[in-house]
Amino acid sequence: MTGRQALAEIFEPGHALDHIRLAREADVVVIAPATADVMARAAHGHANDLLTASLLATSSPVLFVPAMNDHMWAHPQTVRNVEHLREIGYRVLDPDDGPLAIGEGSGPGRMPEPEAIVAHLGRLLESDNTLRGRRILVTTGATREAVDPVRFISNHSSGKMGAAIAAAAWRRGADVTLIAGHTDIDLPRGPRVIQIDTTDAMARAVAGEIGAADALIMAAAPADFTVKQVSSSKMKREGGAPSLDLVETADILKGVSSSRKKGSVIVGFALETGDAARRGEEKLRAKDLDMIVVNDQNEEGAGFGGDTNRVTLMSRDGKREELPLMLKTELAEVLLDRIGAMLNGS
């Protein structure tokens, strides 16, 4: 399928040193699917086939991606083998929980999805260690405030920006928690995810995590208003358009300063529709932020929904950095570079 040779024999004529060549050429070694047998042999240092011999000869990172029956995964010998593989420096993913072979029901044993494998590969290969071991808290997506059982107040946030930041921070080795409202995308594999619906729920989730966080990146778009009295039944149009009594929601960023960890960094986002720079500066001061990311929804290529953004970074010390239009995934890397430097005092 790849158009490349599949190697299987350790002593095939003319290929006696393939295990050494493969071991030295590899930037990373991935065993997927990893059976109970191959993990047992690797854990005990066997070298009786091309795969296990290559494992002993490589100094590159190694990732095992298990796939087997749930009883085999839970067997004490497999548990012991996995523990030993991790002790000697190999990365072993936990299998997914889900349907197994026909007639075997459901349980832990399914091979993790390709997206999860790729995410772990990125983490293994990442050379930027400035966030390794740091606890990063990210919010993303839109909150929804109920009007009645079928309607709500919300906004057009897709969640792309916060998801990109969380994925990049996790790849750099951080311990990432992602608090997510409604999003139009699949959330990244790797970070711990807390799903919420309302602004109040997001505020509670942030309050529960902020004390241990080295950085909070508030990329979500929480609703500013909620309905004072939610209708218990669907509003009917026969009675005419209802009048909604709105009240302000909690200002999440304004309430976290007193609970933040000493030396932590708090970053806010300000999406405006005109005079963005002035409004961004006002929010930076009013919410006691270390940095704010300002953009204008009316500017082409910026704002909600798209894959690109153009922002200005404003810092507590008065620094201002205007960035060109770029992909949100690229912007995530720039932001994490700046946050890493702030955390490390540079």
N, C-alpha and C positions, 0 to 999 in steps of 0.2 A: 504493500500500500504506500510506503514512503518512497519507493524507488531505490532503496538502499539494501545492501546485503544483510540478511539475518544470520548472525553468528550463533552457533550452537555447540560446536565441538571444541574441546580444549586442546586436543592434539591432532587436529586436522592437518594433513600434509601441507607444509608451507605456512602454517599459522600457529606454530608452537608457542610463539610469544605474544599472541593476541591479547591475553589477559593483562600483560604488562602494558602494551600499547593502549588498550582501552582505558586502563586505570589512570594512565598519565594524561591522556587526551581529555578526559572528562572534567568539566567544570563542576558537575554535580551528577550523582548517580541516583536514579529513581527505579525502585522495584515495584511495579504496579501491573497486575495484582501481586501482592506478597502473600504466598500461601503459608500455612502453619509449618510445612516442611522446610521451605527455604529460610524462614526466620529461625527455625531450630538449628539448621546447619550453620547459618551465619553466626548465631549466638555462640556456637561451640567451635568456631574457627575452622570449619571444614573448607577444603579447597579441591573437591573432587569433581567439579565441573567448571565451565567457563565463567559462570556468574559468580560463584562463591570465591573462585581464585582471583577474579578481578576485584572483588570487595576487599580481600586481604592486601591487594597491591596498591589500592588507591589511598590518597591522602585528601581527596575531595569530600565535601559533605555528601551524606547518604540519606535518602528518604525512603522508608518502607511504607507502602500503602496496602494495609491488610485487606483480605477478602476471603471469607470462609464461613462455614456453618457457625451459628451462634454458640453451640455447645463446644465446638473446637476452640473458638475464641476465649470462652470462659474456662477452659480446662486449666488446672493449676500449672501444668508444664508449659503451656503457651503463655500464661501470665508471667511465669518465671523467665521465660525466654525473652519476652518483650521488655521486662524490667532490665535484664542484662544488656540487651541491645541499646537501651537508652543510657545505661550506666557507662558504656564504652564510647558514647558519643554519637550514636546513630539517632536520627529523628524517626519516630514511629507514630504515624497518625492513628487515632482511634477510628475503627470502622463506623460507617453510618448505620443508623437503626432504621430498618425497613423490610420490605418483602424479601425473602430469601428464595432458594430454589423451590420449584414446584412441590407442593406438599409439605414444605418445611415451615410454613407460616411466616412470622415476622420477628425480627430481633436484631441485635447488633452483630454485624458480619458483612454488610454490603460494602463494596469498595466505594470510598468517597468519590464525589463527582469530579470531573476534570477541572472545573473552576476552583474547587478547593485545593486540588493538587497543585495547580499553577500558582495559587496564592502562597502556598507553603514553599514552593520553589523560589518565588521572589524573595521571601523572607530569608531563605538559606543563602541566596546569592547577593543580597544587598550589602554594599560596601560602606554605606553611611551609617555609622554607629552612634550618632549624636543623640538619638532618642532611645537607644537600647536600655531597657529596664525602666523607662519613664512610664508613668501612668497618665494616659491622655484620654480626656473626656470630650466627645464630639456630639453635637446635636444636628439633626438633619430633617428635612421634610416639612410638611405643613401640618398644623394642628387643625382639628375640626370641632366647632362649637355647635351643639345640637340646637335646632329651632323647634323641631317636633320629631317624632320617631323616624321620619324619612328624609328630613332636610337638615342642612347645617350651613354654618358660615365658615369659609376657609379662604385659601388663596392658591395661586398657580405654582407654588414651589414643587419642583420635581424630586428634590433630594439629591441631585447629582453632585453638587458641590461638597456637601458634608460627607457623602459616601466616598468620594474621591479622596478626601482628607483622611478619613478613617482607614481606608485601604492602604494608603501610602504610609501612614504612621505605623500601622501594624507591620507592614513589610520592612520598615526600618528597625523593627525590634521592640517597639513600644507595646505596653499592655494597654489595649484600647477598649474603651466602652463606648458604644454608639447608641445614643438615645434617639429613636426614630419615630416620627409621626407618619402621616401618609406620604408615600413616595410612588413615583411612576417607574421605578427601576428595581431590579433585584439588589438587595443589600450585599455588601462584600462579605466573603468568607474570611474567617479569622477573628475579627473583633467580636467581643461579647455584645449582643444586641438587646436593648430594652425597648419594646414596642409600647407606644402610648397613643392616645387619641386627642386629648384636650390640652390646652395650655396649662391648666392647673396640674394635670398629671405630669406634664413635662417639667414643670417647676418642682414638683415633689421628687421626681427622679433625679434632677440635677442636684437638689439639696442633699439627697442621700449619697451622692457620689463625690461632691465637690471637695470635701474635706481631705480626701486621699489623692486628689488629682494634682499632677504637676502642671497640667495645662487644661483649660477649658476653651474649646473652640465652638462658639455658638453660631453655627451655620444654618440652623433651622429657621423657619419662618412661622413663629407662633402667632396665632390670631391675637389682635390687640383688644378685641371686644367679644363679649359673649352675651347671650340672651338672659335677661334677669329671671324670667320665668319660662321654662321650657314647656311647651304644650304636651300633654300626655297622649293626645291623639292627633292624627294628621289634620292639618288645617285645610278647610274646604274653601274653594274659590267662590262658592255661592254667596257667602256672606261679605264678599268684597275683600280687597287687599288688607291683611292685618297690619297693625302698627306694632313694630317690635321695640321693646324697651331694652336698650343695650347698656351694658356696664363694662368698665375696663377689666381686662384680665390681669393676672399678676405680671409684673415686670421682672422677668426671670433674672436678667443680668444685674439689675439694680439691687437685687436682694442677696447676691452671692458673696460680695466683698468681705463681709464679716465672718464668713465661714471658710474662706479660702485657705489653702495650705501656705505656710510662709515660703516665700520665694517662687510661688507659682505664677503662671502667666495666664491672663484672661483675654481672649480675643473675641470681639463682637463683629457683626456684619450690619451694614446699613444700606439697604436698597431704597433709593429715593427716585423721585420723578421730577427732578429739577433742583438746582442749588445744592447738589449732593455734597460738595466739599464742606460748605458751612454747616449743613445739618450733621454731617459725619463728625466734625469737630465738636459740636454741641453734645452729641451722644457719647463721644470719647470721654469728655469731662464729666457729664452728668452721671454716667454709669461706672466711673472709676475703672476704666479699662486700660490695659497695657498697650493694646493695639486695636484698631478698627479697620475693617475692610469695606471700602465705600464703592458703590457703583450706581449707575443710573439705568433704570428699567427702560427709559426711552431711547437709550443709545443702542444702535444696531450691533448685534452680536453679544450683548451683555444681558444680565438679568436672568429671570426665571426660564426654565424649560430647555434652553439650548445647551450645546456641548462646549460653548466658549464663554469667556467673560473678559471684561476689561475693568480693572479696579485700581483704586488708589489706596495705598497702605498709609495709615496715620498712626504714629506712636505717641505714647505719653510724653516722651522727651522732645516733642515737636518735629521729629523727622517726618518727611512726607516722601513717598516713593510712588510715582505713577508708572504702572506697568502697561505694556502693550497688550492688545487683544491676543489671547492665548486659549488653548484648551483648558477646561476645568481640571483635568488631570495634571496638566503642567503647572497650573496655578497652585494646586495642592502642594506640589513639591517646593515651590518658592515660599509658600507660607510656612511650611515645616522647616525649611532652612532658616527663616527668620526666627521662628519660635525656638528652634534648637539653639541658636546663637544667644537668644535672650535667657534661656534656661542655664546656659553655660557661662553667662556673664560677659559675653563678648558682643 
